[in-house]
Amino acid sequence: MMKIVAQTLEQIAGVEIFPIISLLIFFVFFLIVGYMVFTADKNYIEEMKNMPLDKDEDFHDDL
């Protein structure tokens, strides 16, 4: 099975660039998510963290 895949990939011109592009996409995504985490509003994070514990909110618990 891997021989078929290897032979097919060998026939594609420029196939060696695909792993590099994949790594760059992952790295850029990781940096963006890291930036968003470190610059997020701390009050919003605290509110979301405590949301499951709040019983005085109007949730539909009677389902």
Distance bins in CASP14 RR format, pairs under 12 A and 6 or more apart:
PFRMAT RR
TARGET T0000
AUTHOR 0000-0000-0000
RMODE 2
METHOD distances of the structure
MODEL  1
1 7 0 0 0 0 0 1 0 0 0 0 0
1 8 0 0 0 0 0 1 0 0 0 0 0
2 8 0 0 0 0 0 1 0 0 0 0 0
2 9 0 0 0 0 0 1 0 0 0 0 0
3 9 0 0 0 0 0 1 0 0 0 0 0
3 10 0 0 0 0 0 1 0 0 0 0 0
4 10 0 0 0 0 0 1 0 0 0 0 0
4 11 0 0 0 0 0 1 0 0 0 0 0
5 11 0 0 0 0 0 1 0 0 0 0 0
5 12 0 0 0 0 0 1 0 0 0 0 0
5 15 0 0 0 0 0 1 0 0 0 0 0
6 12 0 0 0 0 0 1 0 0 0 0 0
6 15 0 0 0 0 0 1 0 0 0 0 0
7 15 0 0 0 0 0 1 0 0 0 0 0
8 15 0 0 0 0 1 0 0 0 0 0 0
9 15 1 0 1 0 0 0 0 0 0 0 0
9 16 0 0 0 0 1 0 0 0 0 0 0
9 18 0 0 0 0 1 0 0 0 0 0 0
9 19 0 0 0 0 0 1 0 0 0 0 0
10 16 0 0 0 0 0 1 0 0 0 0 0
12 18 0 0 0 0 1 0 0 0 0 0 0
14 20 0 0 0 0 0 1 0 0 0 0 0
14 21 0 0 0 0 0 1 0 0 0 0 0
15 21 0 0 0 0 0 1 0 0 0 0 0
15 22 0 0 0 0 0 1 0 0 0 0 0
16 22 0 0 0 0 0 1 0 0 0 0 0
17 23 0 0 0 0 0 1 0 0 0 0 0
17 24 0 0 0 0 0 1 0 0 0 0 0
18 24 0 0 0 0 0 1 0 0 0 0 0
18 25 0 0 0 0 0 1 0 0 0 0 0
19 25 0 0 0 0 0 1 0 0 0 0 0
19 26 0 0 0 0 0 1 0 0 0 0 0
20 26 0 0 0 0 0 1 0 0 0 0 0
20 27 0 0 0 0 0 1 0 0 0 0 0
21 27 0 0 0 0 0 1 0 0 0 0 0
21 28 0 0 0 0 0 1 0 0 0 0 0
22 28 0 0 0 0 0 1 0 0 0 0 0
22 29 0 0 0 0 0 1 0 0 0 0 0
23 29 0 0 0 0 0 1 0 0 0 0 0
23 30 0 0 0 0 0 1 0 0 0 0 0
24 30 0 0 0 0 0 1 0 0 0 0 0
24 31 0 0 0 0 0 1 0 0 0 0 0
25 31 0 0 0 0 0 1 0 0 0 0 0
25 32 0 0 0 0 0 1 0 0 0 0 0
26 32 0 0 0 0 0 1 0 0 0 0 0
26 33 0 0 0 0 0 1 0 0 0 0 0
27 33 0 0 0 0 0 1 0 0 0 0 0
27 34 0 0 0 0 0 1 0 0 0 0 0
28 34 0 0 0 0 0 1 0 0 0 0 0
28 35 0 0 0 0 0 1 0 0 0 0 0
29 35 0 0 0 0 0 1 0 0 0 0 0
29 36 0 0 0 0 0 1 0 0 0 0 0
30 36 0 0 0 0 0 1 0 0 0 0 0
30 37 0 0 0 0 0 1 0 0 0 0 0
31 37 0 0 0 0 0 1 0 0 0 0 0
31 38 0 0 0 0 0 1 0 0 0 0 0
32 38 0 0 0 0 0 1 0 0 0 0 0
32 39 0 0 0 0 0 1 0 0 0 0 0
33 39 0 0 0 0 0 1 0 0 0 0 0
33 40 0 0 0 0 0 1 0 0 0 0 0
34 40 0 0 0 0 1 0 0 0 0 0 0
36 44 0 0 0 0 0 1 0 0 0 0 0
36 45 0 0 0 0 0 1 0 0 0 0 0
37 44 0 0 0 0 0 1 0 0 0 0 0
37 45 0 0 0 0 1 0 0 0 0 0 0
38 45 0 0 0 0 0 1 0 0 0 0 0
39 45 0 0 0 0 0 1 0 0 0 0 0
40 46 0 0 0 0 0 1 0 0 0 0 0
40 47 0 0 0 0 0 1 0 0 0 0 0
40 48 0 0 0 0 1 0 0 0 0 0 0
40 49 0 0 0 0 0 1 0 0 0 0 0
41 47 0 0 0 0 1 0 0 0 0 0 0
41 48 0 0 0 0 0 1 0 0 0 0 0
42 48 0 0 0 0 0 1 0 0 0 0 0
42 49 0 0 0 0 0 1 0 0 0 0 0
43 49 0 0 0 0 0 1 0 0 0 0 0
43 50 0 0 0 0 0 1 0 0 0 0 0
44 50 0 0 0 0 0 1 0 0 0 0 0
44 51 0 0 0 0 0 1 0 0 0 0 0
45 51 0 0 0 0 0 1 0 0 0 0 0
46 53 0 0 0 0 0 1 0 0 0 0 0
46 54 0 0 0 0 0 1 0 0 0 0 0
47 53 0 0 0 0 0 1 0 0 0 0 0
47 54 0 0 0 0 1 0 0 0 0 0 0
47 57 0 0 0 0 0 1 0 0 0 0 0
48 54 0 0 0 0 0 1 0 0 0 0 0
50 56 0 0 0 0 0 1 0 0 0 0 0
50 57 0 0 0 0 0 1 0 0 0 0 0
51 57 1 0 0 1 0 0 0 0 0 0 0
51 59 0 0 0 0 1 0 0 0 0 0 0
52 59 0 0 0 0 0 1 0 0 0 0 0
53 59 0 0 0 0 0 1 0 0 0 0 0
54 61 0 0 0 0 0 1 0 0 0 0 0
55 61 0 0 0 0 1 0 0 0 0 0 0
END
